[in-house]
Amino acid sequence: MLANLTGDLTIADLARAANMSARNFSRVFAREARMTPAEFVERARVDAARVMLESSAVPLKTVAYRCGFRDAQHMRSVFNRRLGVTPQQFRLNFAVPL
């Protein structure tokens, strides 16, 4: 998953890659990771975006695309929900001066 955040990471695709049924994959993943596959993917995308925002001046739309979000607005709403700030606010507060 982490190597392909821009890919289609549906339960069916992930289960197929793990050679499991979708239902069993969801159950096993949630038991082992203590979160749903969808939550894991969203967290991984936010983490990847945070790293890019901290370390580069890449435009927000590009960050969103490279981290697998539908668009910049989707990334903005996920950041607000998970971190309480927008990606732009995050960059302003945590970016390393280039």
Summary of the structure (lengths in Angstrom):
residues: 98
radius of gyration: 14.8
end to end distance: 29.8
largest distance: 46.9
contacts: 265
relative contact order: 0.13
helix: 69%
strand: 0%
